[in-house]
Structures are given as C-alpha cells and as structure tokens.
Amino acid sequence: MKSTKEIKKELHEYIDEMEDEETLWMLREDMVEYLKKGVKEDNELTKEQELQLEEAIRQADAGETMSLEEFKKKMSTWHSK
C-alpha cells in the first residue's frame, strides 16, 4: 500500500503531465467542492455525506444506474470552462 506522500507525488505527476485544459478545470472544480464540504478531523462522514451515500446505495439497489457511455455523455455537460 502506498503512503500518503507517495500518492500525493503520483497525483502531482499526473497533473503536471496533463495537457487537457478541460479536464484540469474539472479536477479543480471537483477538488474545490470537496474542500468546501470538508472532512471531519476523525475522517467520519458528515450527516449530509451519510445521507448522500444512503441515497446512492438505494439508487444502485433499485437499478437506477447508467452505462459508462451514458455517464461520459452526461459528465461532458457538467463542467464548463
């Protein structure tokens, strides 16, 4: 298992090599949103995160899923420059 330091180094390398500006913007938006929500000090989920996870599990159990191709099409409309 990689250490936190190794994972950070690997992620930095991926980002440094990335040339796709749209993907970089998406990563930035996702990271900022993640940091805004925050993670509790003890790495427990917040109540909101627990509810979101429960809803995601319910949707998967109910078969409310989509193919990877459908997801890619939807994802392309989520982020804009």
VENCORTA-V995256 format. One record per pair of residues at least 4 apart in sequence whose ideal C-beta (glycine too) atoms are under 6 Angstrom apart, sorted by the first residue. I is the first residue (numbers start at 1). J is the second residue. Records with the same first field share a line. If there is no record, write none. Layout:
I->J  J
This chain:
2->6  7
18->24
25->81
26->79
29->79
40->44
45->49  50
59->64
66->70  71
71->75
